[in-house]
Amino acid sequence: MNLQLTGHHLEITPALRDYLHSKLTRISNHFDHVIDMKVTMSVEKFAQKVEATLHVPGNDLHAECTDENMYSAIDMLTDKLDRQVLKHKEKHGNHHKTNGAVKHQAAN
């Protein structure tokens, strides 16, 4: 997974980078096919904003969160992305049902 971090009116410290990387490993644990991830952190007055775009095969997933604390905004962002990745994985999973299909049921 390629991770690109950008700070807008914010210097990304090693602590923020490590925290974000540790949180985003949860997404890669659920779904291995994440190609690219772009994360933008910004500060607007008293609001800390985090935006992320995940490039997965067949789709781009986007989420953004705003909070007073950057760490809690990162937590909310990873929760949103995790839900989106699980939904994407469920949609594009194997649609062939072997046990439930009529042709695979035993004839009585």
SERORO-954919 format. One line per 3 residues: number of its first residue (from 1); for each residue x, y, z of N, C-alpha, C, O, CB. Coordinates in nm, 3 decimals. Each point is the difference from the previous one (the first is absolute). Glycine has a CB too. Layout:
REM residues N
NUM) X:Y:Z:X:Y:Z:X:Y:Z:X:Y:Z:X:Y:Z ~ ...
END
This chain:
REM residues 108
1) 0.085:-0.117:0.000:-0.085:0.117:0.000:0.089:0.124:0.000:0.087:0.016:0.086:-0.272:-0.140:0.036 ~ 0.163:0.210:-0.219:0.072:0.126:-0.007:-0.077:0.104:0.081:-0.120:0.018:-0.020:0.216:-0.074:-0.209 ~ -0.028:0.122:0.320:-0.063:0.100:0.086:0.064:0.135:-0.028:0.121:0.016:0.011:-0.171:-0.188:0.166
4) -0.035:0.269:-0.212:0.047:0.136:-0.027:-0.066:0.093:0.100:-0.122:0.015:0.000:0.156:-0.065:-0.248 ~ 0.047:0.114:0.332:-0.050:0.093:0.102:0.029:0.143:-0.042:0.108:0.031:-0.050:-0.074:-0.203:0.229 ~ -0.132:0.259:-0.159:0.014:0.141:-0.031:-0.054:0.081:0.116:-0.105:-0.033:0.056:0.086:-0.012:-0.305
7) 0.090:0.149:0.285:-0.047:0.091:0.106:-0.031:0.136:-0.058:0.081:0.059:-0.071:0.055:-0.183:0.240 ~ -0.254:0.173:-0.139:-0.042:0.132:-0.046:-0.009:0.091:0.122:-0.087:-0.021:0.084:-0.041:-0.077:-0.283 ~ 0.215:0.198:0.209:0.014:0.086:0.117:0.037:-0.082:0.124:-0.041:0.033:0.112:-0.126:0.126:-0.211
10) 0.243:-0.266:0.078:0.035:-0.091:0.108:0.127:-0.075:-0.037:0.016:-0.046:-0.113:-0.259:0.022:0.178 ~ 0.333:0.014:0.031:0.118:-0.083:-0.020:-0.029:-0.138:0.057:-0.039:-0.012:0.116:0.194:0.214:-0.106 ~ -0.137:-0.304:-0.091:-0.029:-0.136:0.043:0.119:-0.052:0.080:0.109:-0.021:-0.055:-0.259:-0.020:-0.147
13) 0.128:0.022:0.330:0.106:-0.046:0.089:0.015:-0.152:-0.012:-0.092:-0.068:-0.047:0.046:0.260:0.207 ~ 0.159:-0.246:-0.120:0.016:-0.146:-0.002:-0.103:-0.072:0.088:-0.040:-0.112:-0.031:0.283:0.147:-0.011 ~ -0.285:0.029:0.150:-0.102:-0.062:0.086:-0.134:-0.013:-0.073:-0.066:-0.103:0.008:0.182:0.198:0.195
16) -0.156:0.012:-0.275:-0.123:-0.007:-0.079:0.012:-0.103:-0.111:-0.094:-0.076:-0.025:0.048:0.317:0.077 ~ 0.160:-0.245:-0.118:0.022:-0.095:-0.110:-0.009:-0.144:0.052:-0.064:-0.084:-0.063:0.211:0.253:-0.056 ~ -0.083:-0.198:0.233:-0.003:-0.135:0.056:-0.139:-0.038:0.047:-0.044:-0.114:-0.019:0.281:0.141:0.089
19) -0.308:0.067:-0.009:-0.136:-0.027:0.048:-0.092:-0.031:-0.117:-0.078:-0.095:0.005:0.116:0.246:0.193 ~ -0.030:-0.071:-0.303:-0.084:-0.022:-0.118:0.034:-0.133:-0.066:-0.089:-0.074:-0.041:0.072:0.322:0.006 ~ 0.145:-0.278:0.023:0.041:-0.125:-0.063:-0.048:-0.121:0.081:-0.042:-0.100:-0.058:0.242:0.217:-0.038
22) -0.193:-0.108:0.228:-0.045:-0.112:0.083:-0.152:-0.018:-0.010:-0.048:-0.113:0.003:0.240:0.154:0.154 ~ -0.266:0.067:-0.170:-0.146:-0.010:-0.014:-0.040:-0.054:-0.137:-0.097:-0.074:-0.012:0.072:0.264:0.172 ~ 0.100:-0.153:-0.264:-0.035:-0.042:-0.135:0.039:-0.145:-0.029:-0.045:-0.057:-0.099:0.071:0.293:0.028
25) 0.056:-0.295:0.155:0.031:-0.142:-0.019:-0.123:-0.086:0.024:-0.008:-0.112:-0.051:0.244:0.155:0.120 ~ -0.331:0.007:0.009:-0.124:-0.073:0.023:-0.077:-0.018:-0.130:-0.062:-0.104:-0.022:0.051:0.195:0.256 ~ 0.014:0.011:-0.320:-0.068:-0.010:-0.129:0.068:-0.102:-0.089:-0.067:-0.077:-0.068:-0.005:0.316:0.089
28) 0.205:-0.239:-0.022:0.070:-0.098:-0.082:-0.015:-0.142:0.054:0.016:-0.096:-0.075:0.147:0.275:0.012 ~ -0.194:-0.194:0.192:-0.028:-0.132:0.055:-0.133:-0.054:-0.052:-0.015:-0.121:-0.019:0.148:0.180:0.224 ~ -0.230:0.029:-0.227:-0.130:-0.042:-0.049:0.000:-0.023:-0.151:-0.071:-0.088:-0.049:-0.034:0.215:0.235
31) 0.184:-0.048:-0.259:-0.006:-0.003:-0.145:0.142:0.019:-0.054:0.060:0.105:0.019:-0.298:-0.015:-0.021 ~ 0.291:-0.192:-0.064:0.138:0.002:-0.044:0.025:0.078:-0.128:0.114:0.033:-0.031:-0.092:-0.250:0.140 ~ -0.127:0.247:-0.183:0.016:0.055:-0.134:-0.004:0.152:-0.006:-0.040:0.055:-0.103:-0.061:-0.262:0.021
34) 0.139:0.276:0.188:0.007:0.146:-0.003:0.125:0.038:-0.078:0.112:-0.036:0.037:-0.234:0.059:0.187 ~ 0.103:0.050:-0.334:0.110:0.036:-0.088:0.071:0.125:0.050:0.123:0.001:0.014:-0.244:-0.104:-0.207 ~ 0.045:0.206:0.221:0.057:0.131:0.031:-0.089:0.070:0.101:-0.122:-0.018:0.000:0.227:0.034:-0.230
37) -0.043:0.063:0.317:-0.076:0.075:0.099:0.060:0.140:0.011:0.120:0.017:0.020:-0.178:-0.229:0.107 ~ -0.029:0.313:-0.139:0.043:0.139:0.013:-0.071:0.061:0.120:-0.123:-0.002:0.007:0.165:0.023:-0.257 ~ 0.034:0.032:0.343:-0.055:0.058:0.123:0.044:0.145:0.008:0.118:0.032:-0.016:-0.117:-0.257:0.135
40) -0.098:0.314:-0.094:0.028:0.142:0.016:-0.047:0.043:0.138:-0.116:-0.020:0.037:0.094:0.062:-0.286 ~ 0.113:0.016:0.326:-0.033:0.054:0.131:0.007:0.151:-0.008:0.095:0.056:-0.055:-0.006:-0.262:0.174 ~ -0.190:0.272:-0.064:0.000:0.146:-0.006:-0.056:0.057:0.130:-0.071:-0.067:0.075:0.045:0.060:-0.325
43) 0.062:0.132:0.272:-0.048:0.074:0.117:-0.072:0.124:-0.051:0.057:0.079:-0.076:0.135:-0.166:0.225 ~ -0.316:0.104:-0.106:-0.080:0.118:-0.035:-0.055:0.059:0.130:-0.095:-0.053:0.056:0.034:-0.042:-0.287 ~ 0.120:0.200:0.276:-0.032:0.064:0.128:0.011:-0.102:0.113:0.110:-0.041:0.036:-0.262:0.206:-0.152
46) 0.038:-0.206:0.173:0.003:-0.094:0.112:-0.035:-0.142:-0.043:-0.009:-0.089:0.085:-0.052:0.276:0.066 ~ 0.040:-0.209:-0.278:-0.040:-0.131:-0.049:0.118:-0.072:-0.064:0.070:0.055:-0.084:-0.304:0.030:0.047 ~ 0.254:-0.208:0.078:0.102:-0.086:-0.059:-0.072:-0.091:-0.100:-0.097:-0.066:0.036:0.247:0.072:0.175
49) -0.105:-0.008:-0.334:-0.070:-0.073:-0.105:0.094:-0.102:-0.063:0.116:0.030:-0.029:-0.265:0.168:-0.015 ~ 0.097:-0.320:0.023:0.076:-0.106:-0.064:-0.084:-0.054:-0.115:-0.116:-0.035:0.019:0.238:-0.025:0.198 ~ -0.063:0.053:-0.335:-0.067:-0.055:-0.117:0.085:-0.114:-0.054:0.123:0.007:0.004:-0.232:0.216:-0.060
52) 0.044:-0.328:0.006:0.073:-0.112:-0.058:-0.073:-0.053:-0.121:-0.123:-0.005:-0.004:0.216:-0.054:0.229 ~ -0.015:0.018:-0.325:-0.053:-0.064:-0.119:0.076:-0.130:-0.019:0.122:-0.001:-0.010:-0.186:0.224:-0.096 ~ -0.011:-0.332:0.100:0.058:-0.132:-0.023:-0.029:-0.042:-0.143:-0.114:0.011:-0.046:0.087:-0.074:0.290
55) 0.128:0.017:-0.312:-0.018:-0.052:-0.135:0.004:-0.152:0.009:0.105:-0.058:0.026:0.000:0.266:-0.134 ~ -0.220:-0.270:0.087:-0.010:-0.146:0.001:-0.044:-0.044:-0.139:-0.056:0.080:-0.075:-0.001:-0.086:0.325 ~ 0.079:-0.118:-0.286:-0.041:-0.045:-0.133:-0.149:0.019:-0.023:-0.083:-0.058:0.071:0.269:-0.108:-0.068
58) -0.220:0.246:-0.101:-0.139:0.021:-0.036:-0.066:0.119:0.066:-0.115:0.030:-0.032:0.104:-0.268:-0.003 ~ 0.078:0.306:0.126:-0.068:0.109:0.069:0.102:0.089:0.072:0.113:-0.041:0.026:-0.318:-0.105:0.003 ~ 0.162:0.268:0.003:0.075:0.091:0.087:-0.089:0.030:0.120:-0.115:0.040:-0.017:0.246:0.061:-0.178
61) -0.079:-0.120:0.313:-0.075:0.025:0.123:0.053:0.127:0.064:0.121:0.018:0.013:-0.163:-0.265:0.022 ~ -0.049:0.337:0.005:0.040:0.129:0.057:-0.072:0.020:0.132:-0.118:-0.032:0.013:0.159:0.128:-0.243 ~ 0.031:-0.042:0.327:-0.060:0.034:0.129:0.072:0.122:0.056:0.117:0.022:-0.028:-0.181:-0.264:0.072
64) -0.010:0.320:0.035:0.060:0.114:0.067:-0.065:0.017:0.136:-0.118:-0.027:0.018:0.168:0.140:-0.239 ~ 0.030:-0.068:0.316:-0.046:0.021:0.137:0.059:0.128:0.055:0.114:0.035:-0.031:-0.137:-0.283:0.066 ~ -0.056:0.316:0.046:0.044:0.123:0.064:-0.027:-0.012:0.150:-0.107:-0.044:0.042:0.061:0.180:-0.252
67) 0.144:-0.096:0.289:-0.014:-0.003:0.145:0.093:0.105:0.060:0.082:0.059:-0.071:-0.145:-0.306:0.068 ~ 0.052:0.270:0.132:0.087:0.095:0.067:0.140:-0.058:0.024:0.096:0.075:0.015:-0.297:0.026:0.094 ~ 0.211:-0.233:-0.107:0.126:-0.068:0.024:0.037:-0.083:-0.124:-0.085:-0.071:-0.054:0.039:0.063:0.305
70) 0.170:0.018:-0.296:0.042:-0.071:-0.121:-0.004:-0.151:0.019:-0.036:-0.073:-0.093:0.180:0.267:0.033 ~ -0.108:-0.241:0.177:0.003:-0.144:0.025:-0.141:-0.060:-0.002:-0.020:-0.110:-0.053:0.228:0.140:0.191 ~ -0.306:0.040:-0.083:-0.136:-0.052:-0.004:-0.058:0.010:-0.141:-0.083:-0.082:-0.039:0.051:0.148:0.279
73) 0.075:0.034:-0.317:-0.043:0.008:-0.140:0.055:-0.117:-0.080:-0.068:-0.054:-0.086:0.058:0.305:0.103 ~ 0.134:-0.291:0.012:0.060:-0.116:-0.066:-0.075:-0.127:0.038:-0.023:-0.087:-0.085:0.247:0.201:0.084 ~ -0.263:-0.126:0.128:-0.077:-0.116:0.045:-0.133:-0.010:-0.074:-0.037:-0.107:-0.048:0.146:0.124:0.272
76) -0.181:0.095:-0.232:-0.129:-0.001:-0.070:0.019:-0.030:-0.149:-0.082:-0.071:-0.059:-0.007:0.237:0.225 ~ 0.195:-0.113:-0.225:0.027:-0.025:-0.141:0.025:-0.148:-0.026:-0.053:-0.056:-0.096:0.147:0.287:0.076 ~ -0.014:-0.294:0.103:0.028:-0.142:-0.020:-0.124:-0.086:0.020:-0.016:-0.102:-0.067:0.251:0.141:0.141
79) -0.325:0.002:0.017:-0.126:-0.072:0.017:-0.085:0.010:-0.127:-0.057:-0.099:-0.045:0.064:0.145:0.293 ~ -0.016:0.074:-0.304:-0.077:0.019:-0.123:0.059:-0.080:-0.116:-0.073:-0.068:-0.073:0.008:0.297:0.152 ~ 0.195:-0.221:-0.094:0.064:-0.073:-0.110:-0.013:-0.151:0.018:-0.016:-0.073:-0.097:0.176:0.262:0.070
82) -0.153:-0.234:0.151:-0.015:-0.143:0.027:-0.138:-0.048:-0.042:-0.012:-0.106:-0.061:0.175:0.125:0.251 ~ -0.267:0.057:-0.157:-0.135:-0.036:-0.040:-0.014:-0.001:-0.152:-0.063:-0.090:-0.056:-0.025:0.187:0.270 ~ 0.147:0.002:-0.281:-0.009:0.007:-0.145:0.074:-0.116:-0.066:-0.049:-0.057:-0.098:0.031:0.305:0.114
85) 0.134:-0.284:0.037:0.077:-0.110:-0.058:-0.073:-0.132:0.019:-0.004:-0.082:-0.092:0.217:0.207:0.138 ~ -0.272:-0.146:0.072:-0.075:-0.123:0.022:-0.121:-0.009:-0.091:-0.032:-0.107:-0.051:0.109:0.107:0.288 ~ -0.145:0.112:-0.259:-0.115:0.002:-0.091:0.044:-0.027:-0.143:-0.066:-0.075:-0.073:-0.051:0.237:0.225
88) 0.229:-0.102:-0.192:0.053:-0.023:-0.135:0.040:-0.147:-0.017:-0.025:-0.060:-0.105:0.105:0.299:0.095 ~ -0.018:-0.295:0.111:0.043:-0.139:-0.005:-0.121:-0.093:-0.009:0.003:-0.100:-0.073:0.203:0.158:0.206 ~ -0.311:-0.026:-0.060:-0.121:-0.080:-0.002:-0.070:0.007:-0.135:-0.051:-0.101:-0.048:0.026:0.138:0.293
91) 0.023:0.081:-0.305:-0.065:0.017:-0.130:0.071:-0.076:-0.111:-0.063:-0.061:-0.086:-0.015:0.284:0.161 ~ 0.212:-0.219:-0.071:0.077:-0.058:-0.108:0.053:-0.139:0.033:0.096:-0.047:-0.060:-0.035:0.277:-0.008 ~ -0.123:-0.295:0.164:0.041:-0.135:0.038:-0.051:-0.101:-0.101:-0.056:0.036:-0.103:0.057:0.031:0.344
94) 0.018:-0.192:-0.211:-0.043:-0.108:-0.086:-0.151:-0.012:0.005:-0.057:-0.018:0.108:0.275:-0.103:-0.073 ~ -0.284:0.132:-0.149:-0.146:-0.004:-0.006:-0.052:-0.139:-0.035:-0.121:-0.020:-0.010:0.122:0.260:-0.056 ~ 0.088:-0.336:0.048:-0.042:-0.135:-0.034:-0.031:-0.077:0.128:0.088:-0.026:0.081:0.053:0.030:-0.292
97) -0.267:-0.038:0.227:-0.041:-0.071:0.119:-0.011:-0.149:-0.035:-0.083:-0.040:-0.082:-0.043:0.244:0.172 ~ 0.210:-0.284:-0.029:-0.001:-0.143:-0.034:-0.108:-0.075:0.077:-0.064:-0.089:-0.057:0.309:0.103:0.009 ~ -0.267:0.017:0.172:-0.097:-0.075:0.080:-0.142:0.051:-0.017:-0.094:-0.077:0.017:0.275:0.031:0.145
100) -0.198:0.173:-0.193:-0.134:0.057:-0.008:-0.059:-0.004:-0.139:-0.120:0.022:-0.016:0.183:0.123:0.203 ~ 0.015:-0.173:-0.288:-0.052:-0.001:-0.137:-0.089:-0.121:-0.023:0.021:-0.106:0.059:0.183:0.228:-0.137 ~ -0.303:-0.104:-0.007:-0.097:-0.106:-0.026:0.067:-0.118:-0.069:-0.031:-0.115:0.031:-0.151:0.286:-0.047
103) 0.274:-0.146:-0.075:0.061:-0.110:-0.074:0.094:-0.083:0.085:0.035:-0.112:-0.039:-0.055:0.249:-0.164 ~ 0.064:-0.086:0.320:0.090:-0.074:0.086:-0.073:-0.074:0.113:0.063:-0.069:0.080:0.112:0.236:-0.135 ~ -0.306:-0.151:0.063:-0.074:-0.068:0.106:-0.028:-0.144:-0.042:-0.019:-0.029:-0.118:-0.085:0.247:0.191
106) 0.101:-0.304:0.024:-0.024:-0.143:-0.029:-0.143:-0.021:-0.042:-0.093:0.055:0.060:0.269:-0.121:0.105 ~ -0.195:-0.013:-0.269:-0.134:-0.032:-0.051:-0.061:-0.109:0.088:0.066:-0.100:0.031:0.000:0.163:-0.269 ~ -0.192:-0.043:0.279:-0.067:-0.098:0.087:-0.080:-0.096:-0.080:-0.063:-0.089:0.056:0.055:0.253:0.124
END
